[in-house]
């Protein structure tokens, strides 16, 4: 064993530069995986803390189905239910800061969403974490978030004025509360929402809601099962209230976390597969160069097993080096992200042991698996054939076999995506068969593509670079496997960028652009909109018409992947058809407005979003749409399918925290009368507004200001349709850009593989370069030759990367259709793809340029002296 380790260490040290490139490639893959794993763990911890703040230590909560406030009399029903150990009433309502608290107008909106607690309950049920100060202990105190405190320039002990309002919205007085604590900046919020904590008595006084609650938290006695207790309580509650075990909310988060972790494992596997091919290419090249050395070792008595073990040990050392360098660097990057973005990662750095274990295992696996072929090749070494190994050239038959095997892999992926009968089957087969087969297939297809690039592009590029004859073509074509596999490693980043931008642009174009948002809207994020406030808005000169909208989530079996992750809910949008349809002007994918309106008026009918008809069974005009509510199965007849007017998107956009706990997609449309009859809910969550001709003389900001003044309701957000659509589009575009940075990191990993190949090529061809210089080749001829080969590798990677990205985007479109009901057109955005190709080429040439310059500086006799 000692001899094996000596041989493996000598093999690494003898080619320090090339070994360094291989370790660097594996280390970067490990860094990427480790950083993403820690960032994901930190993000999940932040979301968990957000939900824990809302739930406290409760086992069950009682709330309104539409998250509205309800009468405090329900406390008597809960107290009468045996099994409850502790009960904590909660009220959340918006209050408005007095103008005296913001004399310079630094806050565009002075509304604060205040959570009311009983001071004695905080130690039992928990409370939001504090940066400084203490929790509220009396009725004249308040805790505010860090952003509000910093903006207003407040300090502990300062008095903050709030408007005390009647139920009708009239200002009764100004109440001053002492600031006793500061909570961290809000997280996961799309818009600037301020939050605070005070006592229940104080908030009821400020809002004149003397007998109102938002929810009741319950801690059960030991041995009482939460789900059974909630099921027994629910029939005793008013129709509009539900009893919900907090484990249901946390289980939804667990399912979402599991989905994220599965995606992480899948992407990490692909990243390490890329590293495997880089190590495979580098070590195969080293093994081929060392054939004479291996033959001499055989002559001196080395066994086949020793030579194979030596190669595996080299791969293990490369993998171990990558893990030692990559894991700490990845953790450091994740920590830096928590420092730079504390609002998005508020829980600080969290280490996910399983993620780091995967990073270490992947790094070692990349080294060992990459060394398997060279180990097998070394074990077959015979002294006499090895002495003449350099005279053997790659045959056309070998290239054809590699290409054929690659095409089989691509065909398997296409078959899996095309023939999967259900979302479940598609997900399983694509994740575990289709995607890996496509990945490996493009690596193998890279071999014949490299040959084709050499023959088609090589002569043209050779003339451009001023190289004689077919020098560049023949030089590049001499190593099709090495160049093809290297291009395969380099293609991964470009393929990811192509697929991501293709599907991302399709989502923005085919889905978001097709949604018609209202001209303006009022969103009751922290409150509900009263009929009086809605009437004041309708009476404005700039308002042509309004429509009251109610929204709440219901379960559906239409979307998602059963048995793996949580099935998403859908939003039930309730409206008055006579008000809503003239404003919405929706596209009817099935059915017609006249017939649907008549059926909706009769009751028991719904419209579905057109996405319900895409790759869905059991959803068509006349079929029944089932909804489960409080243990009852309700059925509504589907009377039409329409494009969504974007109201569910509006609600989700301003309720991000709730979406993390209970996410939903698409919408069904019914009447507010049915909502009241079947679900006991009639609150107004949104007010859709159609603006009239006077708007032409006003800007969006001026119109919004008029509407905000008319509604005069703290906690009601007013905005324009153009504004929200632009914000959502901006979020999508920024996400694509962030993804592009990840793709660029993959390009750097691939570029290190190219750097290893360039260094190997220089080591193996020094004598050849010396001859070229000796017979009259200029100092820069060899440099242009090597640079030309690098460009040809990039050209091969560009062809493979774009093709793989387009095929991946096609498969992604199929997944979107079957899992989410989105019908996306496959349109490649060539501009970002072209930028990706240029970036990949620039990164690769930058990595290779030091070695190219080093060869150019060598004198002919130094090159000719090479063995």
Order of alpha helices (4+ residues) and beta strands (2+ residues): alpha-alpha-beta-beta-alpha-beta-beta-alpha-beta-beta-alpha-beta-beta-beta-alpha-beta-beta-alpha-beta-alpha-alpha-alpha-alpha-alpha-alpha-alpha-alpha-alpha-alpha-beta-alpha-beta-beta-alpha-beta-alpha-beta-beta-beta-alpha-alpha-beta-alpha-beta-alpha-beta-alpha-alpha-alpha-alpha-alpha
